[in-house]
């Protein structure tokens, strides 16, 4: 197997991983599990950026997309309640 075959196989696998994690994030009813699926999507996307030889973008995506955004979503979910307010 030469380099180009390996590159295209890796591209297909990353694309399938992105598609699966996006569908899983949409389908989950539990918000925490959906946020974790979004974090997995972001990590796979940062891997894609690294494979495409953009390591600076990959680091930014991993740091901001996977870590900070996930933390912000989890804090927002933690500070909300699941009760309806009837006025």
C-alpha positions in Angstrom: 0.0 0.0 0.0 1.5 3.3 -1.0 1.1 6.7 0.6 -1.8 7.9 -1.5 -3.9 4.8 -0.9 -3.3 5.2 2.8 -4.2 8.9 2.6 -7.5 8.2 0.9 -8.4 5.4 3.2 -7.7 7.7 6.2 -9.8 10.4 4.6 -12.8 8.1 4.2 -12.5 6.8 7.8 -12.3 10.3 9.1 -15.3 11.3 7.0 -17.3 8.4 8.3 -16.3 9.2 11.9 -17.4 12.8 11.4 -20.7 11.7 9.9 -21.4 9.2 12.7 -20.5 11.6 15.5 -22.7 14.3 14.0 -25.7 12.0 13.7 -25.2 10.7 17.2 -25.0 14.2 18.6 -28.3 15.1 16.9 -30.1 11.9 17.9 -29.2 11.9 21.6 -32.0 13.1 23.9 -29.6 13.4 26.9 -28.0 16.8 26.5 -24.7 15.8 28.3 -24.3 12.8 25.9 -25.0 15.1 22.9 -22.3 17.6 24.1 -19.8 14.7 24.5 -20.7 13.6 20.9 -20.0 17.1 19.7 -16.6 17.0 21.5 -15.8 13.8 19.7 -16.8 15.4 16.4 -14.5 18.3 17.2 -11.6 16.0 18.0 -12.1 14.0 14.8 -12.2 17.3 12.9 -8.9 18.4 14.5 -7.4 15.1 13.4 -8.6 15.9 9.8 -6.9 19.3 9.9 -3.7 17.6 11.1 -3.9 15.0 8.3 -4.4 17.9 5.8 -1.1 19.4 7.1 -2.6 22.3 9.1 -1.3 21.7 12.6 -2.0 25.2 13.8 -5.7 24.9 12.9 -5.8 21.4 14.4 -4.5 22.7 17.7 -6.9 25.6 17.7 -9.9 23.3 16.9 -8.9 20.8 19.6 -8.4 23.6 22.2 -11.4 25.8 21.4 -13.8 23.3 19.8 -13.3 20.3 21.9 -12.2 21.7 25.3 -13.6 25.2 25.8 -16.9 24.8 24.0 -17.6 21.5 25.7 -16.8 23.0 29.1 -19.1 26.0 28.3 -22.0 23.8 27.2 -21.6 21.5 30.3 -21.6 24.5 32.6 -24.7 25.9 30.9 -26.5 22.5 31.2 -25.5 22.3 34.8 -26.9 25.7 35.7 -30.3 25.0 34.1 -33.3 23.1 35.4 -35.6 20.7 33.7 -38.7 22.2 35.2 -41.2 24.3 33.3 -42.0 27.7 34.7 -45.8 28.5 34.4 -46.7 32.1 34.9 
